[in-house]
Amino acid sequence: YKRVELNLFKHTRNCDVFEWDEDAISEGINKLYQLVLDRYNQLAEQGLTEADNSMNSILCVIEEISLMPKKDMKVLRKLMAISRGVHVYVLFTTQRPSYEVLDNVVKSLVGNRICLKTDDRKNSLIALDQVGCELLKGKGNGFCKANGYIIEFQAYYIDNATVNSIVEKYQKPAIPMPVQNVQVENLEDWVDKL
């Protein structure tokens, strides 16, 4: 829903869809949910009970989930409930956790969490299921909750120039534009026609 922070990644080879238009996001969430259902149908048709490594993984990143409309949250909850079994994962961010955004259903579907400094104990309880985030130092100091364990970490700052230099290696190849042979007698007239 936001357009700035993840914009650096939209042209990478592994980024198939990058949307910020609300209607396009809604359509994308619904398509992803249908893809998950199709993958389960494929498993059932093959008589399999679990996906193997031949099924490629998909990561859906939703920046600032608090902006997601309620109708899409309903589909997202269903998606999150069943998607991991067919290698589809959802990662989302929010700057201010609240019960309206992270209700008990969503929280129960999120096994792993990275939590940075919160304003108060209430937000820490929502984000991490315990107090403590409000006491973090800030500037990348946080808690990671994974597999029932909580560890403290210190992330480092990385500027956009460094991110660009890394991401540049993973850019999609440019699509060559067809070249037209144009005979131009007067360049200014031709430019005006463009």
Secondary structure, DSSP 4 states (H G I P E B T S, - for coil): ---SGGGGGTTBTT------SHHHHHHHHHHHHHHHHHHHHHHHHTT-SS--TTSPPEEEEES-GGGS-HHHHHHHHHHHHHGGGGTEEEEE--SS--TTTS-HHHHHH---EEEE--SSHHHHHHHHSSS-GGGS-STTEEEEEETTEEEEEE-----HHHHHHHHGGGBPPPPPPPP-----S-HHHHHHH-
